[in-house]
Amino acid sequence: AQSVTQLDSQVPVFEEAPVELRCNYSSSVSVYLFWYVQYPNQGLQLLLKYLSGSTLVKGINGFEAEFNKSQTSFHLRKPSVHISDTAEYFCAVSDLFSGAGSYQLTFGKGTKLSVIP
Amino acid sequence: EAEVAQSPRYKITEKSQAVAFWCDPISGHATLYWYRQILGQGPELLVQFQDESVVDDSQLPKDRFSAERLKGVDSTLKIQPAELGDSAMYLCASSLASSDTQYFGPGTRLTVL
């Protein structure tokens, strides 16, 4: 079974500074990787995904992530954050769930990003 | 842009009462998921449908929770009776197929008093 570890529960950062949100996963098979963002009292919005191909993935709102198979990591980065980036970010892994014969997502516990003016 | 719809957005109920949540997936999406998100945690899958059939409900507390998707389109999740520990955000998601990207609705915030 797969699992996802988000190493930081909270990350404060000053406006216009760079940020990296860390994510490590474990899985015995090839996986798909995702980052979602959740604003207060809202659902999850897809930021970016890695399915195959280039290990550097670009997403919405200026975010990007790099898949590192040897380190089983998928860290999320942004070179310059804005106040509006304040939200909770979830890393997720999807692989084939043999019990159901279909793909399922397993989420990390989330990282709260707080952008300080 | 098509979205997943959920209602109600907020629900407050007393323990031992029955509650129901509704989800309308993006048109044409065959796979529908219900997740529970406890405050401070990531979403956890409760049940997965492929069209009208349940694919996985291994994490659904079947003594009190039920889910249906009778015509393979919209879906209802019910809790009867509600308990204090059921307070959480209930999220619905849909995808074209199980291997495709999941798109989430805004969720229903349940508070059990």
Contacts between the chains, C-beta under 8 A, distances in Angstrom:
chain1	res1	chain2	res2	distance
A	4	B	42	7.7
A	34	B	101	7.6
A	36	B	104	7.5
A	41	B	107	7.7
A	41	B	109	6.4
A	42	B	106	5.6
A	42	B	107	7.0
A	43	B	4	7.5
A	43	B	6	7.8
A	43	B	91	5.8
A	43	B	104	4.0
A	43	B	105	5.1
A	43	B	106	4.5
A	43	B	107	4.9
A	44	B	43	7.2
A	44	B	91	7.0
A	44	B	93	7.8
A	44	B	104	4.2
A	45	B	104	7.3
A	46	B	101	6.3
A	46	B	103	7.2
A	49	B	101	6.2
A	90	B	42	5.3
A	90	B	43	7.6
A	92	B	42	7.6
A	94	B	99	8.0
A	97	B	56	6.8
A	99	B	56	6.5
A	99	B	58	6.8
A	100	B	48	6.5
A	100	B	55	4.6
A	100	B	56	3.9
A	100	B	98	8.0
A	101	B	55	7.5
A	102	B	31	7.3
A	102	B	48	6.9
A	102	B	50	6.9
A	102	B	55	5.6
A	102	B	56	7.4
A	102	B	98	3.4
A	102	B	99	7.4
A	103	B	98	4.8
A	103	B	99	4.6
A	104	B	45	6.1
A	104	B	48	6.8
A	104	B	56	7.1
A	104	B	98	7.7
A	105	B	43	7.9
A	105	B	45	7.2
A	105	B	102	6.2
A	107	B	42	3.2
A	107	B	43	5.3
A	107	B	44	7.5
A	108	B	42	5.5
A	109	B	40	7.4
A	109	B	41	5.7
A	109	B	42	5.3
A	110	B	40	7.6
A	110	B	41	7.3
A	110	B	42	5.5
